[in-house]
Amino acid sequence: MNGAPNRPLSRAGDEGFTLIELLVVIVILGILSAVVVFAVSGIQDRGEDSACAMEERSIRVAVESYVAHHPSGELPSSVDWADLVPGHLSDDPALYVFVNNGDGSYSVDPVAGSGCT
């Protein structure tokens, strides 16, 4: 045959991984990935809660600033976000709405469907 020396197909100590070893590694990686997925899902919920709280505080500060900068000291009857504090709020806050109660008090209520409570 071509004069090539006879070599064994596999050498001692060079056998590779068995099917069982590969399956064990795959199962361990699956468990680790499941733990990571569940740990990361809570982070998004905390982010949404934080966004809701931050926008509510921003609206309250903006209303207080509006009252402080107007000599009458009265609350605005309706809110034009550009008049409150330019640059501090988005053009159209989507999470909360300012409500003048008409008796010198106000409330900041969540918009329906915004996910804020």
C-alpha positions in Angstrom: 0.0 0.0 0.0 1.9 3.3 -0.7 4.6 2.4 1.7 3.0 4.4 4.5 3.7 3.1 8.0 0.8 1.5 9.8 -0.5 3.9 12.5 -3.2 3.3 15.0 -6.3 5.4 14.5 -6.2 6.7 18.0 -3.3 7.2 20.4 -3.5 6.4 24.1 -4.6 9.6 26.0 -6.0 11.3 22.9 -9.5 10.1 23.1 -11.5 13.3 23.5 -14.7 13.8 25.5 -17.4 11.2 26.0 -21.0 11.9 25.2 -21.9 11.9 28.9 -19.2 14.6 29.7 -20.5 16.8 26.9 -24.1 16.4 28.2 -23.1 17.3 31.7 -21.5 20.5 30.5 -24.5 21.4 28.4 -26.8 20.8 31.4 -24.6 23.0 33.7 -24.6 25.8 31.1 -28.4 25.6 30.8 -28.8 25.9 34.5 -26.5 28.9 34.7 -28.3 30.6 31.8 -31.7 30.1 33.5 -30.4 31.7 36.7 -29.1 34.7 34.8 -32.3 35.2 32.8 -34.4 35.2 36.0 -31.9 37.6 37.8 -32.0 40.0 34.9 -35.8 40.1 34.5 -36.1 41.9 37.9 -33.7 44.6 36.8 -36.2 45.8 34.1 -39.0 46.1 36.7 -36.9 48.2 39.0 -36.0 50.4 36.1 -39.6 51.1 35.2 -40.5 51.8 38.9 -37.5 54.2 39.1 -38.6 56.0 35.9 -42.1 56.5 37.3 -40.9 57.9 40.6 -38.4 60.2 38.9 -41.0 61.7 36.5 -43.5 62.2 39.4 -40.8 64.1 41.4 -39.8 66.1 38.3 -43.4 67.2 37.8 -43.8 68.1 41.5 -40.6 70.2 41.4 -41.6 71.8 38.2 -45.0 72.9 39.6 -43.3 74.2 42.8 -40.9 76.2 40.6 -43.8 77.6 38.6 -45.6 78.7 41.7 -42.4 80.3 43.1 -41.7 82.2 39.9 -45.2 83.7 39.5 -46.1 86.6 41.8 -49.7 85.4 42.4 -48.3 82.1 43.9 -51.3 80.3 42.5 -51.2 76.9 40.8 -51.6 76.8 37.1 -55.1 75.9 35.9 -53.7 73.7 33.1 -50.2 72.8 32.4 -48.2 73.7 29.4 -45.1 71.7 30.0 -42.9 74.3 28.2 -44.1 77.0 30.7 -43.3 75.0 33.8 -39.6 74.5 33.7 -38.1 74.5 30.2 -35.6 71.8 29.6 -36.4 69.8 32.8 -39.3 67.7 31.5 -39.9 66.0 28.2 -42.2 67.8 25.8 -45.1 65.5 26.6 -44.7 63.5 29.9 -46.3 60.1 29.3 -46.3 58.7 32.8 -48.1 61.3 35.0 -50.4 64.2 34.6 -50.8 67.3 36.7 -54.3 68.0 38.1 -55.3 71.3 39.8 -57.8 70.4 42.4 -59.2 73.9 42.4 -58.8 74.4 46.2 -55.1 75.4 46.2 -53.9 71.9 46.1 -52.8 69.7 43.3 -52.2 66.0 42.5 -49.9 64.2 40.1 -51.9 61.2 38.8 -50.6 58.3 36.7 -51.8 58.2 33.1 -53.9 55.1 32.4 -51.8 52.4 30.7 -48.5 54.0 31.7 -47.6 51.2 34.1 -47.2 53.6 37.0 -49.3 53.3 40.1 
